[in-house]
């Protein structure tokens, strides 16, 4: 992960514009669907973001997962 993203407070997912001066694009909605059949599962994550800027953006999607302790 690029250094400039490491200290951002990510909760669930974030779009960070390629232009460093622009703030992250806010997450508006998350929908998770999980199907389990025996030992197999399929998870689908859909997220909606709102671009309040006046132009289209190129951005990096960040989704942090916590590491499981063993």
C-alpha positions as a Markdown table, in Angstrom:
| # | Residue | x | y | z |
|---|---|---|---|---|
| 1 | Unk | 0.0 | 0.0 | 0.0 |
| 2 | Unk | 1.4 | 3.5 | -0.9 |
| 3 | Unk | 2.7 | 5.4 | 2.1 |
| 4 | Unk | 0.2 | 8.2 | 1.9 |
| 5 | Unk | -2.6 | 5.8 | 2.5 |
| 6 | Unk | -1.2 | 4.1 | 5.6 |
| 7 | Unk | -2.5 | 6.5 | 8.2 |
| 8 | Unk | -6.0 | 7.1 | 6.8 |
| 9 | Unk | -8.8 | 5.9 | 9.0 |
| 10 | Unk | -10.4 | 3.3 | 6.8 |
| 11 | Unk | -13.7 | 1.8 | 8.0 |
| 12 | Unk | -15.2 | -0.6 | 5.5 |
| 13 | Unk | -13.7 | 0.8 | 2.3 |
| 14 | Unk | -12.4 | 4.0 | 0.9 |
| 15 | Unk | -11.7 | 5.6 | -2.5 |
| 16 | Unk | -8.7 | 7.9 | -2.4 |
| 17 | Unk | -8.2 | 10.2 | -5.4 |
| 18 | Unk | -4.9 | 10.0 | -7.3 |
| 19 | Unk | -4.6 | 13.7 | -6.9 |
| 20 | Unk | -3.1 | 14.1 | -3.3 |
| 21 | Unk | -4.8 | 17.4 | -2.7 |
| 22 | Unk | -8.3 | 15.9 | -3.0 |
| 23 | Unk | -10.0 | 14.3 | 0.1 |
| 24 | Unk | -11.2 | 10.7 | 0.0 |
| 25 | Unk | -14.5 | 10.0 | -1.7 |
| 26 | Unk | -17.1 | 9.3 | 1.1 |
| 27 | Unk | -18.7 | 5.9 | 1.3 |
| 28 | Unk | -22.6 | 6.2 | 1.2 |
| 29 | Unk | -23.8 | 2.6 | 1.4 |
| 30 | Unk | -22.6 | -1.0 | 1.9 |
| 31 | Unk | -24.5 | -4.2 | 1.1 |
| 32 | Unk | -23.1 | -7.6 | 1.9 |
| 33 | Unk | -24.6 | -10.9 | 0.8 |
| 34 | Unk | -23.3 | -14.2 | 2.0 |
| 35 | Unk | -24.3 | -17.6 | 0.7 |
| 36 | Unk | -23.2 | -20.8 | 2.6 |
| 37 | Unk | -23.5 | -24.3 | 1.3 |
| 38 | Unk | -21.7 | -26.8 | 3.5 |
| 39 | Unk | -18.1 | -25.8 | 3.9 |
| 40 | Unk | -18.2 | -23.3 | 1.0 |
| 41 | Unk | -19.3 | -19.7 | 1.1 |
| 42 | Unk | -19.5 | -16.9 | -1.4 |
| 43 | Unk | -19.5 | -13.3 | -0.2 |
| 44 | Unk | -20.5 | -10.3 | -2.4 |
| 45 | Unk | -19.7 | -6.8 | -1.2 |
| 46 | Unk | -21.3 | -3.8 | -3.0 |
| 47 | Unk | -20.4 | -0.3 | -2.0 |
| 48 | Unk | -21.7 | 3.0 | -3.2 |
| 49 | Unk | -19.5 | 6.1 | -3.0 |
| 50 | Unk | -20.4 | 9.8 | -3.7 |
| 51 | Unk | -18.1 | 11.9 | -5.8 |
| 52 | Unk | -18.9 | 15.5 | -4.9 |
| 53 | Unk | -16.2 | 16.9 | -7.2 |
| 54 | Unk | -17.1 | 18.5 | -10.5 |
| 55 | Unk | -15.1 | 16.1 | -12.6 |
| 56 | Unk | -14.5 | 12.3 | -12.9 |
| 57 | Unk | -11.8 | 11.0 | -10.6 |
| 58 | Unk | -9.1 | 8.3 | -10.8 |
| 59 | Unk | -8.9 | 6.8 | -7.4 |
| 60 | Unk | -7.4 | 3.9 | -5.4 |
| 61 | Unk | -9.8 | 1.6 | -3.6 |
| 62 | Unk | -8.7 | 0.6 | -0.1 |
| 63 | Unk | -10.3 | -2.1 | 2.0 |
| 64 | Unk | -8.4 | -3.1 | 5.1 |
| 65 | Unk | -8.9 | -6.4 | 6.7 |
| 66 | Unk | -7.8 | -7.1 | 10.2 |
| 67 | Unk | -5.2 | -9.8 | 10.6 |
| 68 | Unk | -6.4 | -12.9 | 12.5 |
| 69 | Unk | -4.4 | -13.9 | 15.5 |
| 70 | Unk | -3.5 | -17.5 | 15.9 |
